[in-house]
Amino acid sequence: MTNIAFKQAHSGNYRRAARGKEDIRYLVIHFTANDGDTAKNNADYFARAEISTSAHYFVDENEVWQSVRDADIAWHCGTRGVYFHPYCRNANSIGIELCSRKNGEKFYFMPETVRRAQALTCELMAKYGIPLENVVRHYDVTHKNCPAPFVESASAWTAFKQGLQKKEEPDMTEAEVKKIIESTRRTYNSVSVVPAWAKPTVEKLTRKGWLLGDEHGKLDLTEELLRTLVINDRAGIYGE
């Protein structure tokens, strides 16, 4: 589970609410549009300054800081212009900001920042029952160029979303399946541990010298073999 520090945003930057699981339907991914900032920098800033905007979480390559509680409404994807998403709004979403870096005029994310954001996003998806298609960019809601690295590179956004999908366990090979079967197969190595229903048959066969076991005397009788021996014995194949 992601370790999350908390510092409450200034009361003028969000709206108090009492949202429950049924109220939170979207996760909106943003970027800070700064160069080398940290999650704590942002939490400190939003706690100190009244700027009528906010996000719930800030993520950098080392930490996650929460600025607005999930139950409260952060002002992160609203607009006085046109909404391009039919449903996603501040009131039904959680905003996640990724701290950014800059190379010339281009913003980018550190790989660990992306991985940390993916881990946080997965936890929130599980917590609130949010499907993958409801993880969106700020761009998808208002067409703002945010988060720029995921807007300007469709493949980077696709890779981020793919990292949120549950990993399927690879199919086991035939040898691995056989190994598991062998490791869990129950065997009986002496007459004393054979089940009562098969003991008379095993005693008869050992008495006749037909069941000798290995060099250590271990019989290595499986449940299937015992059933076969008992059926044969009841059919009279082994005599009296």
Residue pairs with C-beta under 8 A, 6 or more apart in sequence:
1 123
2 64
2 116
2 119
2 120
2 123
3 63
3 64
4 57
4 64
4 65
4 66
4 120
5 39
5 40
5 43
5 63
5 64
5 65
5 66
6 65
6 66
6 67
7 40
7 43
7 44
7 47
7 65
7 66
7 67
8 47
8 67
8 68
8 69
9 43
9 46
9 47
9 54
9 67
9 68
9 74
10 46
10 47
10 48
10 49
10 50
10 51
12 50
12 51
12 52
13 46
13 50
13 51
13 52
13 53
13 54
13 68
13 74
13 75
14 54
14 68
14 72
14 73
14 74
14 75
15 72
15 73
15 75
16 72
16 73
17 71
17 72
17 73
17 91
18 71
19 70
19 71
19 72
19 73
20 71
21 127
21 128
21 129
23 91
23 92
24 70
24 92
24 93
24 94
24 128
24 130
25 87
25 88
25 92
25 93
25 128
25 130
25 134
26 87
26 88
26 92
26 93
26 94
26 130
26 134
26 135
26 136
27 93
27 94
27 96
27 121
27 124
27 125
27 130
27 134
27 135
27 136
28 76
28 77
28 88
28 93
28 94
28 95
28 96
28 136
28 137
28 138
28 141
29 96
29 98
29 117
29 121
29 135
29 136
29 137
29 138
29 147
29 150
29 160
30 55
30 76
30 77
30 95
30 96
30 97
30 98
30 137
30 138
30 146
30 147
31 97
31 98
31 99
31 100
31 107
31 109
31 146
31 147
31 148
31 149
31 150
32 42
32 58
32 97
32 98
32 99
32 100
33 100
33 107
33 146
33 148
34 99
34 100
35 100
35 101
35 102
35 107
36 99
36 101
36 102
37 60
37 99
37 100
38 60
38 62
38 63
38 99
39 58
39 59
39 60
39 62
39 63
39 64
39 65
39 99
40 58
40 63
40 65
41 99
42 55
42 58
42 65
42 67
42 97
42 99
43 58
43 65
43 66
43 67
46 54
46 55
46 67
47 67
52 75
53 75
53 76
54 67
54 68
54 74
54 75
54 76
54 95
55 67
55 68
55 74
55 76
55 95
55 96
55 97
56 66
56 67
56 68
56 69
56 70
56 74
56 76
56 94
56 95
56 96
57 64
57 65
57 66
57 67
57 94
57 95
57 96
57 97
57 120
58 64
58 65
58 66
58 67
58 97
58 99
59 96
59 97
59 98
59 99
59 113
59 116
59 117
59 120
60 98
60 99
60 110
60 113
60 116
61 99
61 110
61 111
61 112
61 113
61 116
62 112
63 116
64 116
64 120
67 74
68 74
70 94
70 124
73 90
73 91
74 90
74 94
74 95
75 90
76 90
76 93
76 95
76 97
76 138
77 88
77 89
77 90
77 93
77 95
77 138
77 141
77 142
78 89
78 90
79 141
79 142
79 144
81 142
82 142
82 143
83 89
83 141
83 142
84 140
84 141
84 142
84 143
85 136
85 140
85 141
85 142
88 134
88 136
88 140
88 141
89 141
94 124
94 128
96 117
96 120
96 121
96 124
98 109
98 113
98 114
98 117
98 147
99 109
99 113
100 107
100 108
100 109
100 147
100 148
100 149
101 107
101 108
101 109
101 110
102 108
106 148
106 152
107 147
107 148
107 149
108 149
109 147
109 149
114 160
114 163
115 163
117 160
118 160
118 163
118 164
121 135
121 164
122 164
124 130
125 131
125 132
125 135
125 164
132 161
132 164
132 165
135 161
135 164
137 146
137 147
137 150
137 151
137 157
138 144
138 146
138 147
139 145
139 146
139 147
139 150
139 151
145 151
145 152
149 156
150 156
150 157
150 160
151 157
172 180
185 222
186 222
186 223
187 220
187 221
187 222
188 194
188 195
188 202
188 219
188 220
188 221
188 222
188 226
189 213
189 218
189 219
189 220
189 221
190 217
190 218
190 219
191 199
191 202
191 203
191 206
191 219
194 202
194 221
194 226
195 226
197 230
198 226
198 227
198 229
198 230
200 233
201 226
201 229
201 230
201 233
201 238
202 211
202 219
202 221
202 226
202 229
204 233
204 238
205 211
205 229
205 233
205 238
206 212
206 219
208 238
210 238
211 219
211 221
213 219
213 220
214 220
221 229
232 238
